[in-house]
Amino acid sequence: MTRRWAVTAVMALVGLWACGGGNDDGQDLGNLLDTAQGTQLTAAEHPTGWQRRECFTCHPIEELHRTDHSGTGVLPLEDIRRLVARDRLDSCRLCHGNNGLDE
């Protein structure tokens, strides 16, 4: 039982480490509008998270949409944060697509 717990703990730590760390400006993933599919996620641009449902594990809700990385300066960040807080993961697909998931 102890070995199983140790393996689980190590796997959890590795998973969290792979997600990266936070900062006061939110997650700077670059200007998604400059990518081939815009804000829509693709397997090539989102390889470690493609077809995964637990988005907030690597993208903590409190770090999302803190800065307008689009370069336009017109994104209604407060409104987007309220929408994400209210609708949680259901709000993500409005701008970022279905992340390779069928539903």
N, C-alpha and C positions, 0 to 999 in steps of 0.2 A: 504494500500500500504506500509506503514512503517513497519508493522509487517512482511510482505512478504520479504522485504529487509533485515530485521534483521535476519530472519531465514536463508536466503540465505548467509548472511555474516558469521553467526555462522557455517554453514555447510562447507563453503569454508575454514575457519580457522581450523576446525577439520580435514578436508581432508589434508591440508598442514602440520599440526602437525603430522599426522600419517605417513607422508613420511620421517620424520627425518631431520637431518641437514647435512650440507656439511662440508668438511674439505679439506686440501691441498693435501691429498693423494687419493682423489677420494672416491668412495663408497667401503668400505671393506665388501664385502658380503661373505667373506671366500673363500677358494679354491674350486671353482665350479667343478674342476676335481675330487675332492674327493667324490662328491655326486653320487648317484646311476645312474643318467642320464648324468653325466658330465656337460657340459655347457648348455645342453637343459633344459629349464624351465619345471617344473612339478607343478601340482595343490598343492601337498603336500609341496613343497619347496617355492612356490610363492603364498600363499593363498590370500593375499589381492589384488594382481595384476592379478591373473589368469583370463584369457579371457577378459582383458581390453586392449583397444587400445591406451590409452593416457599415454604411458610408461614414457615420459619425464616429466610428472607432478611430479612423485616421484623419477625419475632418471634423474636429470638435465644433459643435454648433456655436459656441461662444467665440470662435475665431473666424467664422464665415462672414464674408461681405463687410469687412471693416474698412476697406480702402477700395476705391474705384480703380482697378488695374486696367480698365479698358482704354484709358487715355482720353475718354470723351468728357469726363467730368459730369455726366448727366444721369448716371445710375442712381435711382432713389434707394440708397443703401438702407436707410431706416425702415422703409416700407418692406424691402426684401427681407431684412432681419425679422420683422414682425411676422411676415408670411411664413418664414422658415420655423419660427418659434411656434406658430399656431398649427401649421400643417406637417411639420417635421419632414420626414423623407418624401412624403407625397409632393412637397413643393419643389423638390430638386429637379424632377423630370420636366417641369415647365420650361426651364432654360437649358438643362444639361442632358436631356433625353433619357432613355431608359437604361443606360449603362450596360447594354447587351442583354438585358433581362426581358423575357416575354411578357410579363404582366405589368 
